[in-house]
Amino acid sequence: MNCDRLAPYYDALEHIAFGKKLERCRFAFLDYTKSSQCALLCGDGDGRFLANLLSSNPHVAVDFVDSSRKMLELADRRASSLGHKFRNRVQFHLADIRDFAPRPSGYDLVTTHFFLDCFDDSELPHLVRRIASWSTPDAQWLLSDFREADGTLPRLWTRAVIRSLYAAFRLTTRLQVTHLPNYRAALTNVGFIPRLEENSLAGLLHTSLWTPSASPARIHAA
């Protein structure tokens, strides 16, 4: 998937479709990241979460990975607008996360905001396992994504919205995925468990904070 054509309009289109609701998902558990030291942001797009992370955490170093050059440029511009001391803490990587070479020291914060839905169930478990292998024992994983709601009528409505979104992205970015993958199972299978969760917009939107099941939950808000 390449978002270059969509990048200049993505912020406006998102707000037309969802208002501030997707932003609220991204930022829902931001307060729990204030002690993070090294973060991997996967497909973070135009950098709205990046800017808020840099502003709220004065120490974190960030690897920002995206396959869209235009999105990287927008994110770089957003980080640079905060000042050199913020921008200098970010390394931007124009890369597919499947080919990315991580820092040997690993990451104590991983974010996948509206990113895992770009992969199908045949590929996602391997990708999640790969990313999880880069995380430290006390890592936090922030996830935001769409979901099919519980209950017959809510499920029908959310399924219809999700299908229409996939159709739109297929036209604009050539995304081949057509159905949400089971991202919860993928994270659970690599030993992560959800510590905090929120659903919104009648169950269509989901955000959660995950940590390795064998580690103490480091989820105290500053």
C-alpha positions as CSV (number, residue, x, y, z in Angstrom):
1,M,0.0,0.0,0.0
2,N,1.3,3.4,-0.9
3,C,-0.4,6.5,0.5
4,D,1.6,9.1,-1.5
5,R,-1.4,10.2,-3.5
6,L,-3.6,10.3,-0.4
7,A,-1.1,12.0,1.9
8,P,-1.9,15.7,1.2
9,Y,-5.6,15.2,1.9
10,Y,-5.5,12.5,4.5
11,D,-5.9,14.8,7.6
12,A,-8.9,16.6,6.0
13,L,-10.5,13.4,4.8
14,E,-10.2,11.8,8.2
15,H,-11.8,14.7,9.9
16,I,-14.6,14.8,7.4
17,A,-15.3,11.1,7.9
18,F,-14.7,10.8,11.7
19,G,-14.1,14.2,13.2
20,K,-11.6,13.9,16.1
21,K,-12.5,10.3,16.9
22,L,-9.5,8.6,15.3
23,E,-7.2,11.2,17.0
24,R,-8.8,10.4,20.4
25,C,-8.0,6.7,19.7
26,R,-4.3,7.5,19.0
27,F,-3.9,9.7,22.0
28,A,-6.1,7.7,24.5
29,F,-3.2,6.2,26.4
30,L,-0.5,8.7,25.6
31,D,0.0,9.5,29.3
32,Y,1.2,6.0,29.9
33,T,4.2,6.5,27.5
34,K,5.9,9.3,29.4
35,S,8.7,7.1,30.7
36,S,9.4,5.3,27.4
37,Q,12.9,5.6,26.2
38,C,12.9,4.1,22.7
39,A,9.8,4.0,20.5
40,L,9.0,2.3,17.2
41,L,6.1,4.0,15.3
42,C,4.8,1.7,12.6
43,G,3.0,3.4,9.7
44,D,2.3,6.5,11.7
45,G,1.3,8.5,8.6
46,D,1.4,12.3,8.9
47,G,3.0,12.3,12.4
48,R,0.2,13.5,14.6
49,F,0.9,10.9,17.3
50,L,4.7,11.5,16.8
51,A,4.3,15.2,17.6
52,N,2.3,14.5,20.7
53,L,4.7,11.8,21.9
54,L,7.7,14.1,21.5
55,S,5.9,16.9,23.3
56,S,4.8,14.8,26.2
57,N,8.0,12.8,26.6
58,P,11.3,14.8,26.7
59,H,13.6,11.8,26.5
60,V,12.2,9.3,24.1
61,A,14.1,8.4,20.9
62,V,11.9,7.4,18.0
63,D,12.2,5.2,14.9
64,F,9.4,6.3,12.6
65,V,8.8,3.8,9.8
66,D,6.5,4.4,6.9
67,S,6.5,3.2,3.2
68,S,5.0,6.5,1.9
69,R,7.6,9.2,1.1
70,K,4.9,11.9,1.2
71,M,3.7,10.8,4.7
72,L,7.3,10.9,5.9
73,E,7.7,14.4,4.6
74,L,4.5,15.5,6.5
75,A,5.6,13.8,9.7
76,D,9.1,15.4,9.4
77,R,7.6,18.8,8.9
78,R,5.4,18.3,11.9
79,A,8.3,17.2,14.1
80,S,10.5,20.0,12.8
81,S,7.9,22.6,13.7
82,L,8.3,21.7,17.3
83,G,12.0,22.7,17.2
84,H,15.4,21.1,16.6
85,K,15.6,19.4,20.1
86,F,12.4,17.5,19.2
87,R,13.2,16.7,15.6
88,N,16.7,15.5,16.5
89,R,15.2,12.6,18.6
90,V,13.5,11.1,15.5
91,Q,15.0,8.8,12.8
92,F,12.7,8.7,9.8
93,H,12.8,5.5,7.7
94,L,11.3,5.2,4.3
95,A,10.7,1.4,4.5
96,D,8.3,-1.4,4.5
97,I,8.1,-2.6,8.1
98,R,8.5,-6.2,6.9
99,D,12.0,-5.2,5.7
100,F,13.0,-2.8,8.4
101,A,16.2,-3.3,10.4
102,P,15.5,-2.4,14.0
103,R,17.8,-1.0,16.7
104,P,19.8,-3.8,18.4
105,S,18.7,-2.4,21.8
106,G,15.1,-3.0,21.0
107,Y,12.0,-0.8,21.9
108,D,10.1,-0.3,25.1
109,L,7.2,1.3,23.1
110,V,5.6,0.1,19.9
111,T,2.7,1.8,18.2
112,T,0.5,0.5,15.4
113,H,-2.3,3.0,15.0
114,F,-4.6,2.0,12.2
115,F,-1.8,0.0,10.7
116,L,-2.4,-3.7,11.3
117,D,-5.6,-3.6,9.3
118,C,-3.3,-3.3,6.2
119,F,-2.4,-6.9,6.5
120,D,-4.4,-10.1,6.1
121,D,-4.6,-13.1,8.4
122,S,-2.0,-15.0,6.4
123,E,0.6,-12.3,6.9
124,L,-0.2,-10.6,10.1
125,P,0.9,-13.3,12.6
126,H,4.4,-13.3,11.1
127,L,4.6,-9.6,11.1
128,V,3.4,-9.2,14.7
129,R,5.9,-11.9,15.8
130,R,8.7,-10.1,14.1
131,I,7.8,-6.7,15.7
132,A,7.4,-8.4,19.1
133,S,10.9,-9.9,18.8
134,W,12.2,-6.3,18.8
135,S,10.5,-5.3,22.0
136,T,12.0,-5.2,25.4
137,P,10.7,-7.3,28.3
138,D,8.8,-4.3,29.8
139,A,7.6,-3.0,26.4
140,Q,4.2,-1.3,25.9
141,W,2.3,-1.8,22.6
142,L,-0.3,0.8,21.7
143,L,-2.9,-0.3,19.2
144,S,-5.7,1.6,17.5
145,D,-7.9,0.1,14.8
146,F,-11.3,-0.6,13.5
147,R,-13.4,-3.5,14.8
148,E,-16.7,-5.3,14.2
149,A,-19.0,-4.4,17.1
150,D,-20.8,-7.0,19.2
151,G,-24.5,-7.6,18.6
152,T,-26.3,-8.3,15.3
153,L,-27.2,-4.8,14.2
154,P,-24.0,-3.1,15.4
155,R,-22.0,-5.8,13.7
156,L,-23.8,-5.3,10.4
157,W,-23.3,-1.6,10.6
158,T,-19.6,-1.7,11.5
159,R,-19.0,-4.4,8.9
160,A,-20.5,-2.2,6.2
161,V,-18.4,0.8,7.2
162,I,-15.2,-1.3,7.3
163,R,-15.9,-2.8,3.8
164,S,-16.6,0.7,2.4
165,L,-13.3,1.9,3.9
166,Y,-11.4,-1.0,2.4
167,A,-13.0,-0.3,-1.0
168,A,-11.9,3.4,-0.8
169,F,-8.3,2.5,0.1
170,R,-8.2,-0.1,-2.6
171,L,-9.0,2.7,-5.1
172,T,-6.6,5.3,-3.7
173,T,-3.7,3.2,-2.5
174,R,-4.1,-0.2,-4.2
175,L,-4.5,-2.0,-0.9
176,Q,-5.4,-5.6,-1.6
177,V,-6.7,-6.5,1.9
178,T,-10.5,-6.6,2.1
179,H,-11.3,-7.8,5.6
180,L,-10.0,-7.0,9.1
181,P,-7.4,-9.4,10.3
182,N,-7.6,-10.9,13.8
183,Y,-5.0,-8.6,15.4
184,R,-6.0,-9.5,18.9
185,A,-5.1,-13.1,18.3
186,A,-1.9,-12.1,16.7
187,L,-0.7,-10.2,19.7
188,T,-2.0,-12.8,22.2
189,N,-0.1,-15.5,20.4
190,V,3.2,-13.7,20.8
191,G,2.7,-13.3,24.6
192,F,1.2,-9.8,24.8
193,I,-2.0,-9.2,26.8
194,P,-4.3,-6.1,26.9
195,R,-3.9,-4.0,30.0
196,L,-6.2,-1.1,29.0
197,E,-8.9,-1.0,26.4
198,E,-11.5,1.4,25.0
199,N,-14.1,1.1,22.3
200,S,-16.0,4.0,20.7
201,L,-18.3,5.1,17.9
202,A,-20.8,2.3,18.6
203,G,-18.0,-0.2,18.8
204,L,-16.4,0.6,15.4
205,L,-13.2,2.0,16.9
206,H,-10.8,0.2,19.3
207,T,-7.7,1.3,21.2
208,S,-5.7,-0.7,23.7
209,L,-2.4,-0.9,25.6
210,W,-0.7,-4.2,25.6
211,T,2.3,-5.5,27.5
212,P,4.2,-8.9,27.6
213,S,2.2,-11.2,29.8
214,A,5.4,-12.3,31.7
215,S,6.4,-8.8,32.7
216,P,5.0,-6.4,35.3
217,A,2.4,-4.0,33.9
218,R,4.2,-0.7,33.6
219,I,1.1,1.4,32.9
220,H,1.1,4.1,35.5
221,A,0.2,7.4,34.0
222,A,2.5,10.3,34.8
